[in-house]
Amino acid sequence: MIRSIVPFAALAALFLTAAEQTQAATRAPPSSNIRQHSDPKPNVDWDSFGFSMNGVRTDYMWLNRVEAKEGDNVMQLIADYSASPNDCLSEFGTFQLSPAATVLNYGQALFEGLKAFRRVDGSIALFRPERNAERMQNGAKRFLLPPVPTEVFVSAADAVVRANSRWVPPFGKGALYLRPLLMGTGDDLGVKPSWESTFCIYCCPVGNYFKGGLKAIRLQALRGFSRAAQGGAGHVKASGNYAPAFFAQRTVKQRGFDDLLCLDAATGNLIEEAGASNFFAVFPNNTIVTPCLNSETILPGVTRVSIIELAVRECGCTVVEGPIQLSDLHEACEAFCCGTGASVTPVGSVSVAKIDGTEDKEECVIFGDGTTPGPITQRLYNTLLTIQTGTDEDLNQRYAAWIHVVEP
């Protein structure tokens, strides 16, 4: 049975960030009157792209190096970031770092991920970029990096999309993935925050995170491995949170699974995340459960909060944020994971094993036929994609604040 679940406050899910409220008040919904960007680059096999660099070198990136200064107190750093493309937009390429750079020696680095979609009306739009800006700001405070203001973050993202618009895939063929980075790049041997911060955004056209379209994936949980512990920085999108999982991810992929299911460090029985995405389980009576964020070991995904809201408003589901034990999955009728890269990806089965590969057969579970997406998963995937690509005028109106149109 599901234990000690804390009900999700449905009304709270309806609130937008302050930045999104401002955007909603000042921005009209996308329409066919918006000037169109340049057409996608010709002679590109967009259908072959997965979630990788795909052998593509896009045209421009954003690069802004600034001095980090103390704010009102020593626990607050500030910097004069520029929002000017004339200052920061440059050809995509390498940049120099000292071997003594704090990012290389002590891992003072954050990253984000967001997508630009070519919509049905010919416009190009980002999905809730203000949320990514807010999450990077929270991470910057935790890592003592000067936060990038929301208006600078969004303006920089706009400029990168605009300068690389020919690399935005055609409608329905994928998206342009943006990767913002915030790093301590000053050179200093001392174990302390960097005196210099670099804000960079590069981009690349991508297809599906998991190849093969909306097909259920197979996850394996490894007992004895966890990606984060309470008191740490698992809730921060920090670069250093990902490399420690490479070994476990490769281990399960070599066994034929698509990705890793991460368990909590304290008990080894609670589900936290699925690889680099958030995890949801669907139970009878349209109840959806996702691990809560109170432990600060789980990343507060932008897609996660969007899916929670869509499940309540569009699917009539009851959503709860609370612990999911491995044994609870036997009562679930479907499961999925979600993230910027993964979008909404159905989970067909969960295996549980030790590091040496010994499976716990009693804990293994298959959802449905193990291949076909469940109805709730399918509906959430379709609804999210419809909002992002603008194919339904009613949803366009209701979720106008989620869509940030990049002007040509």
N, C-alpha and C positions, 0 to 999 in steps of 0.2 A: 504493500500500500504506500501511497505518497504520504510522507511524514512531515509535520510541522511546516506546512506551506503557508507563506504569508500572502494573503490576497493582493493581487495587483490593483492599485487604485485607478479604475478605468477613467475617471474624470481627469486625473493628473496627466494621463497620456494625451489628452486633447490640447494641452498647453504647448505653445511654440516657444522657442527661445526668444529673448528680446530682439535679437537681430532678425529673426524670421518674422516677428510681428511687424517690425519696421518695413521689411521687404514686402510683406503682404499688403501693407497700407499704401505703398508707393509704387507697386509694380502691377501692371495689368496682366491677366492670364495670357499665355502664349496664343497667338492667332496667326492666320494665314497672311496677315498684313506685314509681318515682320520681314525685314530685308533678309535675304538668304546669304549664307556664307559661300565661299568658293566650293566647288564640287569636290568630292573625294578624289584623291590621286588616282589617275587611270592606270590600268594594267597591273593592279595589285590583287593578289589572290586572298581577299579578305576572309573567305571561308576556311582557309587553312590556319588561321591564327588561333593560338591558344592563349593562356595567361602567361606570357613571357615577353621578351624583347622581340621575338619573331623575326630576328635578322634585320630589324628596321632601325635606321638612324633618323630621328625626327629633326626638325630644322632649328628650333630655338629652345632655350631654357632660361629660367630665372635664377639669378645669382646675386646675392646681396650680403656683403661682409660688413659687420658693424662692431663697434666697440661696446662691450658690456659694461654698464656702470651700475653702481649701487643706487637703489631707489630710496624710499623713506627709511628702510632699515636694511641690515646686512642679509636678511632672508629674502629680499626682493631685488631683482636685477631688472634694469630697463635698457633700452637701446633705441636709437633713432633709425628705424627701418624705413626704407624708401618704398613708395608705391608707384614710382615713375618707371615706365618701360624704358625710357631713355637712359636711366641709370643702371637698370638691372637686367634687361633683356639682352641676351647674347646668343651667338651660335652654339648649338649643342656640342659639347666636347668635354674634355678633361679640365680639371683645375688643380692647382698645386696645394699640397699640405706639407707642413713640416713634420718630420718623424716624431717630434715632441708634441704634436698637437694633442690636446686633451681627448678629443674624440677617438684617436688611435690608441692612446695609452689607458684611458679610464672609461671609455664607452659613453661619454656624455653626448647622447644623440637620440633624437626622436624622429619618427616619420609618420606620414599620413597616407591615405589612399582614397581617391575619389575619381568619379568617372564623368566624362562629358559625352552626351548622347546626341546623335543627329535625329531630330524629331520629324514626325510625319509632315509638319508644315514647312520644313526646310530650315528651321532654326536649330541652333546648337545650345544645349542647356546642361548645367551642372546640377547634381542632385544634393540639396541641402549642404552646400559648402560651409555655411556658418557653423554647422555642427562640428565639422572637422576642425575649423579654426578654434572653436571652444575646447575641443578635446586636446589639441596641441598646446593651447594655453595652460590647461590644467597640468599636462605633462611637463611643461617648461617650469612651472612653479615647483614641481616635485624634484626636477633635475637641476634646479638653479641655473636655468637658461632664461634670457630675457624673452618674455612672451611676444609673439607677433600679433599685433592688433587685428581684429576681425576684418576691418575694412582693407588693411594692407594684404592680408592673406587672400581675401576674395578678389581684390584687384589684380594681384599677382597671378592667381589662377586664371582669371579672365584673359589676361595678357598672353599667357602661355597657350591657352586654347585658341585664341584669335590668331596668334602667330603660326600655329601648327594646324590650322583648320583643315588643310587638305589631307591631314592624317586622321581626321575623324571618320571612322568607317561609314559606309552608306547606311541608310535607315534599315534597321533589322539585322545588321551584319556585325554588331559588336559595339565597342565604345573606345574613346580615347582615355586611357588610364593616366591620371596625374599622380606623381609621387613627390609630395613636399617633404623636405628634410630640414631639420633644425639641429645644428651641431656646434659643439664647442671646438673651435678651430685654432685658438691661440696656442702658441708654443710655450710650454712650461713644464718642468719636471715635477713640480710640487703636486701633491694630491689635493686638488682644490678646483673649484669651478673655473672655466676658461675666461680669460679676459676678452676674448673675441668670439662672436657668434656669427654663423653663416646660415642664411636661409636660402634654400635652393628648391626649385620645382622643375623636374623634368617630366617627360611624358612619352607614352608609347601606345599605339593601337593594340587592342587585345580582343580575343574571342572569349569563349567560355573558360572558366577556371578549371572545370572538369570537362574533358572532351566528350562528345557524344550527345550533346543537348541535355534535356531534362530527363536524365536517367539516374536511377537510384545508385548511390555509392555504398561501398562496404567500409565500415570503420572497425578498427581494433583498439581496445584499451589495453594499456600495459601496466600491470601491477608493479609497483616499485619505481614508477616514473611519474613525476608531476612537473608542470611547467612553471608553477608559482606557489608561494607560500604566504600565509597571512603575515602582515607586517612588511612585506616586500613591495615590489612595484609591478605586480601582474596586471594592475588596472591601467597602467601607462603604456601607450604604444611606443615603447622604447626599442631601439634597434637590438639591443642586447638580450631582449626577451625571446628572440626567435632562434638564434644560432644554437642555444642549448637543446632545442627540440629536434635539430636536424638528424641526430643519430637515431632517436626513437622513430621519427617519421620514415627514415630510410629503412629501418628495421621492419616496420609493418608493410611498407610498400614492396619490399623484397619477398614478403610472404603472400603477396597477391592482393593486399588491401589498398584502398584508395587513399586513406588518410588515417591519422591518429586521433583517438578520442582521449582527452586528457582528464585525469582524475585528481581529486584534491590531495594535498600533501599530508593532511592530518589523519585521515581515515583510510584513504585509498579506495573508498566505495562511492564517493559522490562525484557525479559528472560535472565538469567545469566548462571546457571548451572542446570543439572539434577542430584540431589542427590550428588553423589561423582564422576560425570563424566561430560564431556563437551557435549553441545547440538548443533545439526545441523538441519536445515530445508532445504528441497529440493523444489525449485520452478520450474515452467515451464521453458522450454528451457535450462534444465540442469544447472540451477543456484543454487548454494549451499550457504547458509548464516549461519555464526556462530558468536556469540557475540565476539566483539573485546576485546583485552586485555588492552586497554588504561586506563580504569578506575581503574586498579589494584585491582579489586574485583573478578577476575576470574582466576582460576589456569591455567597456561600455560602447558597443558598436553603434554606428549611425544606422546601419540597416536593421540592427536588432530593435532599436526603439521605434523605427518606422514600421516594422513587421508587427510589433506589439499593438501599435495604434491601428493598423489596418485589420488585424485579427478581430479587434473589438468592434470597430466601426463598420467594416465592410463584410465581415464573415459572421458576425454575431457570436463570436466565441467569448468564453470566459478565460482570461489570461491571468496566471498566477506566477509570481516570481518566488521561487523557493527551492529547497534542495531536491535533487533527483538522484536517488540511489540506483545503482546498476540493476538491482532486483525489481525496481519500479517499472523498468522498461517492458517487462513481461505483460504488464497491464495496458501498455500503450498500443494504439492501432496504427500510428504512423509517427515518423520523426523526420526532422530536416535540420540543416545547418544554414546559416546565412552570414553574409558579409559583403563588403564592396566587391571583392574579387569573385566570390562564390555566388553572389546574388542569393537566390533561394535554391538550395540543392537538396533533393530528397535523399534520405538515408534508408537503404534497403535492409541492412543488417548491422548488428554490433557483435563483435567477438571480444572475448576477454582472455588475456594470456599473461603469462609471466615473461620477463625479459628473455628467458631462454626459449620461448616459443611454446611452452606447455599451455594448452588451452583449458580454460575452465568451462567445460561443456554446459554445466547447469546455468551459467550466467549468459550464454550466447542467446541472441534473440533475432528473429527475422520478422520484418514488418510486411504484412500482406504477402505478395508473391516474391518479395525481395528485389523486384525490378521496377514495378510500376509505381509512379508517384501517388501518394494518397490524395484524396479530394481536397482536403484543406491546404496541403502543400501546393498542389496544382493551382488552386484559386489564388493563394497569396503570391505565388510566382507571377501569375498572369496580371494580377492587380498592380503589383509593384512595377512590372515592365510597362504596363499601359500608362501609368503615371509618368514614368521616366521618358517614354517616347511620345506621349501626347496623343494617343489614338482614341481617346474617349473624352468628349467635350465636358461631360458632367464631372468626371474625375479631374479634368483640368481645372475646373472652377473650384472644386472642393479642396484641392491640394495645390493651389497656385503658389502658396508660400513655400512649398518644398522645391519648386523649380526655379532655378536661377538662370535666366536666359543670358547668354553671352552675346552682346551686341557685336555685329560685324565691324 
